[in-house]
C-alpha cells in the first residue's frame, strides 16, 4: 500500500510540475525573452534571436514533456486496468498525451527547423501559422494537465 501512495504522489507531482512549467514558460519566460530590448539598453536581442533562444528552451523542455506523456500513458493504463477511471480522466489524459506529443514531436521541431533556414523563413505565413498552432496547443496542454490533476485528486479522495 505504501508504494501505491508514492506512485500516486509522484504522478500528481509530475502533472503539477509540468503544468507549472508550461505556465512559467508561456507567461513569464517568453514575454521576457521577446522583450529584452525594453529591459536591457546595452544588449539588444532582435525577434529572430529571441526566437532562437526560446526554441532552445522549448527543445530542452520537450524532453520533460515526453517523460510526462509516457508517465501519463503508463499510469493511466494501470489505473484503467484496476477500474480506477472515469470519462473526465480518460478525456483529459488523452488530451495531455496528444497535445504533449504534438508540442514535442511536431511543433517544436518544425519551428526550430524553420528558424535554421533564416529570418525570411520565420516571417512567412507558414511559420506564423505553426507558431499560433503551437501556442494554442501549449494552452490546451496546460488546461488538460490541470483538469487531469484535479480530477485524479478528487478521484483519490473518493476512494
N, C-alpha and C positions, 0 to 999 in steps of 0.2 A: 504493500500500500504506500509506503514512503516513496518508493521510486516513482509511482504514478504522480504523486504530488509534485515532485521535482520536474518531471517531464511536462506536466501541465503548466507549472510556473515558468519553465523555460519557453514554452510555446507562447504564453501570454507576454512574456518579456520580449521575445523576438518580434511579435506583432507590434507591441507598443514602441519598441526602439526603431523599427522600420518606419512606423507612422511618424515618429518624432523626427527621424532623419529626412523623410520626404517633406515635412513641414519646414524644417530648418533650411534645407537646400532650396526649396521653392520660394519661401517667404523671406529669408534672410540672406543667404549666400548669393543667390542670383542677382537680387537688386543691388547688393554692394559691389559685386564684380562688374556689373554692367554700368555702374555709376561711379567708377573710380575717378573720373575726371572732375566730379563735384567734390570728392573727398581729398584728393591729392593735387597739389599745384605743381610739384616737381615732376612727377611721373604721370604721364597721360597714356592710358591704355584705350585704344580705339575699340569699336564694337567687335571687329573681327578678332582681335587678340583676346578680348574678354570672352568671346565665344569659344576660342581655343582653350582657355583656362577652364571654363565651365564644362566643356566637352570632356576634358581630362578628369575633372571631378566626377562627372556622371559616369564615365567609363569605369573608374575605380569603384564607384557606388554600385555599379551593375553586378559586381561580384557578390556583394551583400544581398542584393535583390534576388539573384539566382539562388543563393542559400535559403533565403526566406521562402521563395516559391517551392523549393524542394522540401523544406521542413513542413510547409502547409500541406503539400500533397501527401507526404508520408503520415503526418499526424492525423489529418482528416480521414484518410483511408482506414487507418487503425480505428479511429473513433466510429467511423461508419460501420465497420465490421462488428464493433461492440454494441451497436444500436444507439450510440450517443450522437444523434443527428436530428436536424430539422431543416426545413426549406431555407430559412434565412442563413443558416450556417453553410449549407450547400451552395447557395447562390453567391454569397459573399466570398467563400473560399475559391470558387471557380473564377470569380471576377478578380480576386487578388492574383491568382496564378496567371490568368490570361493577361492582365494588364502589366504584371511584373515581367512576363516574358516578352510582351510587345515592347516595353520600355528598354529592356536589356538586350534583346536579340534583334530588334528591328529598328527602333527609333534612334537609339544612341549610336549604333554602328553607321547607320545611314547619314546622320548628321555629321559625325566625325569624318566619314569618307568624303562628304561634300566639302567640308572645311579644308581638307587636304588639297582639294582642287583649286583653292584660292578664293580671294574676296568675291570675284564675279559669281562663283557658284553659290555663295551664301546670300547673294542678293536676288537670286532667281525666285520665281513664284513657287517652284517645286520645293526649294529649301524652306520657304516661309510656310508652306502648307504642311510639310513634315514637322516643322518646329511647332506649329499650332497644334497639330495632332498629338505630338509628344507631351505638350503642356496639358492638354485635355486628358491624356492617358495617365499622367502623373497625378492629376486631381482625382480621377476615378480610382486609382490605386490607393490614395490616401483615404477616401471615403470608404472603400471596401475594407481596408485594414481596420478602420475604426469600427465599422459595423461588425466585422468578424470578432474583433477583440471584445466588444460589449456583449455580443450575443453569446460567445463562449463563456464569458464571465457570469452572465445570467444563467446559462445552462449548468455551470458548475454549482452555482448556489442552489438551483432547483434540486439537484441530485444529492 
